[in-house]
Amino acid sequence: MDGMTATTSRKVLLAAPRGYCAGVDRAVIAVEKALEQYGAPVYVRHEIVHNKYVVKTLEKKGAIFVEETEAVPEGNIVIFSAHGVAPVVHEEAARGKLATIDATCPLVTKVHKEAVRFAKEDYDILLIGHEGHEEVIGTSGEAPDHITLVDGPDDVAGVTVRDESKVVWLSQTTLSVDETMETVDALKDRFPQLISPPSDDICYATQNRQIAVKQMGAEADLVIVVGSKNSSNSVRLVEVALGAGAKDAHLVDYADEIDEAWLEGVRTVGVTSGASVPEILVEGVLDWLAERGYDDVETVTAAKESITFSLPKELRRDLRAEAAELAAGPESGAANG
């Protein structure tokens, strides 16, 4: 009987929400639709979203990922990733006679617009984010003369501004909510007149996934976060899980990266995934755990998400034109002939 109890007490807590957010969904569909609409190859500047599996899957369908706009042959289509680009990248595309499809997440675009507005009003902008992250490079490029990067609370001491009465903070959308507020508090101590953005820059999906992990992490011996190492929001989920009381937490791209040794003495495993992770990868992890006796799965729901974003306008325009042509029927073709 004891053996039975030991087996049945092994359980998995599955975080909800997890995985794809609206911005990622839109960006991935944009590449798929572009391939259908224009045929392969379609060029994508940087990884469309930070996930190995997604990038490989789209490559198989004919997407070509490039690091810089100049790598796209003249006259082709280039898609900008969900993380956003600086204005100079749009200029490079125009010079290369490239048609662009901008798959920047609308929530990142919001931060870009805030940066432009505050720069026009001659504010010093303190951008909280991780140095070198594509989103930070894109936002900084909107107003390089006005923006100073603050990479966490430890950076605050070295920040200087021109006028302490004209300072605002903005942030990368995929940070740890708690650490960002810690940074903001430290900045407010230094600059009491610091203004906050009109609405929180950290996106709804990042916040919801962190809330779910906090609830789950408090009960879990081990948390497995499915996501890629260059995915900021996925890396943050590991940190949040540990901060919430999980004894151990790891980031994996695929189930076969899980080390069986992690399961030693573990009764409860928490599972979640970053905002750029398709559900098939989570299912792989759940199957792997079930094979090892962790087949009792309980969902921990922190929020319900119903947000969707429409496709990039360039793509919508061409899809509409094609639909109109099809609706007109063969007569229009005959007339043109």
VOGU-3710 file (C-alpha; in Angstrom, 3 decimals, decimal comma):
1> mdgmtattsr> 0,000/0,000/0,000  2,856/2,395/0,847  4,244/1,849/-2,637  0,908/2,914/-4,073  0,876/6,073/-1,972  4,382/6,984/-3,078  3,379/6,609/-6,717  0,119/8,508/-6,486  1,744/11,361/-4,613  3,879/12,196/-7,648
11> kvllaaprgy> 2,190/15,024/-9,440  2,657/17,723/-12,025  1,420/21,278/-11,596  0,860/22,791/-15,039  0,875/26,587/-15,156  -1,806/28,522/-16,998  -1,365/30,755/-18,835  1,822/29,506/-20,482  3,331/29,410/-23,949  2,358/31,538/-26,911
21> cagvdravia> 1,298/35,116/-26,273  -0,678/37,167/-28,802  2,417/38,941/-30,158  4,290/35,686/-30,802  1,248/34,033/-32,367  0,850/36,994/-34,716  4,552/37,024/-35,685  4,721/33,279/-36,426  1,483/33,369/-38,443  2,843/36,399/-40,336
31> vekaleqyga> 5,834/34,349/-41,556  3,614/31,365/-42,467  1,114/33,566/-44,351  3,933/35,420/-46,126  5,354/32,094/-47,324  1,899/31,060/-48,603  1,225/34,449/-50,192  4,564/35,221/-51,836  6,264/31,806/-51,947  9,663/30,865/-50,553
41> pvyvrheivh> 12,095/32,218/-49,733  10,916/34,898/-47,332  13,671/36,619/-45,377  13,333/37,306/-41,645  15,636/39,726/-39,828  16,742/38,013/-36,604  14,841/35,121/-35,081  11,142/35,884/-35,537  10,674/34,831/-31,889  13,266/33,469/-29,484
51> nkyvvktlek> 12,568/29,769/-29,844  14,785/27,138/-31,504  11,936/24,839/-32,536  9,868/27,631/-34,117  12,860/28,933/-36,080  13,771/25,440/-37,359  10,156/24,717/-38,332  9,884/27,960/-40,321  13,271/27,333/-41,974  11,942/24,008/-43,244
61> kgaifveete> 9,012/25,872/-44,819  11,340/28,281/-46,628  12,059/31,164/-44,232  15,649/32,435/-44,305  16,832/34,088/-41,094  19,473/36,800/-41,440  21,277/38,868/-38,835  21,340/42,113/-40,809  19,069/43,737/-43,382  21,983/44,057/-45,856
71> avpegnivif> 22,059/40,248/-46,121  18,686/40,281/-47,920  19,061/40,365/-51,734  17,627/43,516/-53,349  13,947/43,455/-54,213  13,006/40,723/-51,734  10,629/40,719/-48,770  12,027/41,056/-45,257  10,005/40,443/-42,110  10,993/42,249/-38,906
81> sahgvapvvh> 10,810/40,086/-35,783  8,401/40,439/-32,853  11,102/42,258/-30,827  11,009/45,384/-32,977  13,692/47,311/-34,856  15,242/50,769/-34,709  14,226/53,369/-37,362  17,634/52,964/-39,024  16,652/49,373/-39,967  13,598/50,647/-41,870
91> eeaargklat> 15,946/53,051/-43,695  18,324/50,164/-44,570  15,388/48,195/-45,986  14,299/51,163/-48,130  17,848/51,573/-49,469  17,939/47,871/-50,381  14,575/48,225/-52,196  13,099/45,631/-49,847  9,407/45,150/-49,198  8,938/44,994/-45,420
101> idatcplvtk> 6,455/43,228/-43,196  6,718/44,523/-39,649  5,827/41,760/-37,166  6,854/43,851/-34,133  4,573/43,030/-31,204  2,083/45,907/-30,744  3,051/46,057/-27,051  6,683/46,674/-28,055  5,523/49,305/-30,579  3,754/51,049/-27,669
111> vhkeavrfak> 7,112/51,370/-25,836  8,758/52,707/-29,033  6,046/55,380/-29,296  6,536/56,334/-25,641  10,289/56,690/-26,271  9,667/58,958/-29,290  7,135/61,104/-27,404  9,298/61,617/-24,310  12,385/62,322/-26,439  10,433/65,001/-28,354
121> edydilligh> 9,605/66,593/-25,011  13,363/66,461/-24,248  13,168/64,027/-21,324  16,037/61,786/-20,297  14,668/58,260/-20,705  15,937/55,502/-18,417  15,250/52,243/-20,234  15,217/49,253/-17,894  16,315/46,178/-19,810  19,053/43,720/-20,688
131> egheevigts> 21,992/45,001/-22,684  22,215/43,482/-26,161  18,629/42,171/-26,215  17,002/42,870/-29,602  14,050/44,655/-28,046  16,353/47,025/-26,133  18,407/47,750/-29,281  15,205/48,551/-31,199  13,725/50,829/-28,531  17,058/52,607/-27,889
141> geapdhitlv> 17,327/53,293/-31,623  14,175/55,439/-31,498  15,952/58,125/-29,455  19,609/57,177/-28,872  20,550/60,638/-27,574  17,878/60,559/-24,881  17,984/56,928/-23,722  20,211/55,427/-21,026  20,032/51,680/-20,419  19,612/50,556/-16,811
151> dgpddvagvt> 20,337/46,827/-16,555  18,884/46,063/-13,114  19,114/47,657/-9,636  22,938/47,428/-9,532  23,174/49,814/-12,496  21,288/52,636/-10,792  24,242/54,160/-8,922  26,037/54,981/-12,176  23,106/56,713/-13,910  23,441/60,429/-14,699
161> vrdeskvvwl> 20,801/62,740/-16,159  20,813/66,328/-17,464  17,806/67,594/-15,510  16,382/65,666/-12,553  12,955/67,225/-13,129  12,706/65,749/-16,644  13,326/62,012/-16,243  11,067/59,095/-17,195  11,533/55,321/-17,046  10,454/52,791/-19,672
171> sqttlsvdet> 11,172/49,067/-19,782  11,697/46,034/-21,938  8,389/44,118/-22,081  9,719/40,721/-20,952  11,436/41,422/-17,621  10,797/40,136/-14,127  8,043/42,329/-12,706  9,569/42,233/-9,201  13,107/43,070/-10,305  11,856/45,893/-12,523
181> metvdalkdr> 9,960/47,476/-9,635  13,080/47,072/-7,478  15,022/48,987/-10,159  12,287/51,639/-10,372  12,321/52,095/-6,573  16,099/52,520/-6,615  15,797/55,061/-9,460  13,097/56,967/-7,551  15,408/57,165/-4,534  18,023/58,814/-6,749
191> fpqlisppsd> 15,606/60,887/-8,842  12,510/61,688/-6,749  10,798/63,429/-9,688  11,091/60,360/-11,933  7,967/59,911/-14,070  6,450/56,482/-14,783  5,159/55,516/-18,248  1,400/55,997/-18,843  0,902/52,248/-18,420  3,196/49,463/-17,271
201> dicyatqnrq> 5,551/48,461/-20,107  5,952/44,856/-18,954  3,422/43,030/-21,089  0,316/41,240/-19,850  1,654/37,839/-20,968  4,969/38,214/-19,148  3,139/39,250/-15,974  0,543/36,457/-16,183  3,154/33,749/-16,754  5,158/35,027/-13,779
211> iavkqmgaea> 2,080/35,101/-11,524  1,253/31,487/-12,491  4,837/30,395/-11,797  4,793/32,112/-8,409  1,664/30,176/-7,399  3,108/26,925/-8,722  6,702/27,438/-7,565  5,646/27,775/-3,947  4,343/24,167/-4,061  6,832/22,525/-6,441
221> dlvivvgskn> 10,068/20,697/-5,603  11,232/21,110/-9,189  10,080/23,539/-11,899  10,756/22,841/-15,562  10,433/25,875/-17,826  10,220/25,059/-21,524  11,969/27,768/-23,523  15,161/28,814/-25,266  18,167/30,326/-23,491  17,981/33,540/-25,541
231> ssnsvrlvev> 14,333/34,042/-24,569  14,317/36,751/-21,901  10,850/35,976/-20,558  11,649/32,234/-20,305  14,876/32,855/-18,383  12,928/35,151/-16,029  10,415/32,330/-15,326  13,245/30,169/-13,917  14,322/33,050/-11,654  10,740/33,725/-10,526
241> algagakdah> 10,187/30,004/-9,746  13,278/29,912/-7,524  12,266/33,196/-5,887  8,805/31,741/-5,154  10,265/28,829/-3,210  10,861/26,061/-5,755  13,834/23,993/-4,577  15,137/23,608/-8,125  14,276/25,037/-11,563  15,644/24,468/-15,051
251> lvdyadeide> 15,166/25,794/-18,581  14,930/23,215/-21,389  14,190/23,493/-25,102  13,002/19,887/-25,398  12,024/17,008/-23,084  15,240/15,113/-23,890  17,233/17,872/-22,172  15,713/16,969/-18,779  18,178/15,210/-16,512  16,637/12,266/-14,601
261> awlegvrtvg> 18,841/13,191/-11,629  16,686/16,316/-11,151  13,788/14,049/-10,133  15,559/12,552/-7,128  13,342/12,996/-4,076  10,905/15,101/-6,088  7,182/14,659/-5,447  5,819/17,697/-7,274  7,050/19,011/-10,622  5,882/22,381/-11,898
271> vtsgasvpei> 5,781/22,837/-15,674  5,406/26,043/-17,658  6,662/27,570/-20,894  7,820/30,931/-22,175  5,765/33,189/-24,426  7,451/31,971/-27,633  6,978/28,238/-26,963  4,494/26,101/-28,929  2,361/23,732/-26,817  3,723/20,618/-28,587
281> lvegvldwla> 7,004/21,087/-26,661  5,155/21,205/-23,322  3,241/18,052/-24,282  6,599/16,361/-24,894  7,704/17,253/-21,363  4,423/16,016/-19,845  4,787/12,694/-21,735  8,389/12,348/-20,512  7,291/12,944/-16,905  4,299/10,565/-17,219
291> ergyddvetv> 6,646/7,773/-18,312  8,464/8,285/-15,005  5,354/8,132/-12,839  4,393/11,805/-12,845  1,073/11,333/-14,600  -1,270/13,167/-12,230  -1,507/16,636/-13,849  -3,219/19,539/-12,141  -3,560/22,925/-13,857  -2,760/26,045/-11,831
301> taakesitfs> -4,672/28,937/-13,447  -3,551/32,459/-12,620  -5,407/34,356/-15,348  -7,506/33,935/-18,469  -6,102/35,410/-21,681  -8,253/36,410/-24,626  -6,083/39,062/-26,306  -5,389/38,665/-30,034  -3,633/41,017/-32,458  -4,443/41,432/-36,147
311> lpkelrrdlr> -1,754/40,540/-38,704  0,800/43,169/-39,838  -0,906/45,756/-42,065  1,273/45,038/-45,127  0,196/41,404/-45,079  -3,483/42,259/-44,453  -3,442/44,582/-47,459  -2,057/41,907/-49,824  -4,344/39,180/-48,472  -7,347/41,513/-48,957
321> aeaaelaagp> -6,252/42,316/-52,519  -5,966/38,613/-53,313  -9,388/37,893/-51,776  -10,937/40,704/-53,841  -9,346/39,321/-56,991  -10,689/35,843/-56,257  -14,139/37,251/-55,503  -14,139/39,093/-58,849  -13,772/35,680/-60,508  -12,358/34,657/-63,874
331> esgaang> -14,184/37,459/-65,762  -11,737/40,067/-64,422  -8,855/37,960/-65,724  -10,525/37,626/-69,157  -11,153/41,351/-69,334  -7,523/42,064/-68,589  -6,423/39,577/-71,245
//
